[in-house]
Amino acid sequence: QGVLMESGGGSVQAGGSLRLSCLYSGYSGSSKTIAWFRQAPGKEREAVASIYSNDLNTVYVDSLKGRFTISLDKAKNTVYLQMNNLKPDDTAMYYCALVYGRTWRRLTPQAYSYWGQGTQVTVSS
């Protein structure tokens, strides 16, 4: 059984930046789709971005394009989420998720088999 471990969350003022990390271990095979999701209190879990390991193809939710960037360092088994110009609405628990192979439902939580515990991001105005 593999493990996904998120880190890098914290408190920041509006306009600031954070970089989240997701270390994945124990997942065999080279083909994976890894994504970031977030969930604010009282709201449904929503997609942020996804990356496919074989070709590093990325997909973003439209509303976050330009501010958030997902990347993958295969040597470190780590997926990053660079978040710039943060806004109070970005406050949420951020989760890393993984599924073997390629999924065409890359921004759908139900497409992912494995989840991390999350890291909290709080943006103050």
Disulfide bonds with the S-S distance in Angstrom:
Cys22-Cys96 2.01
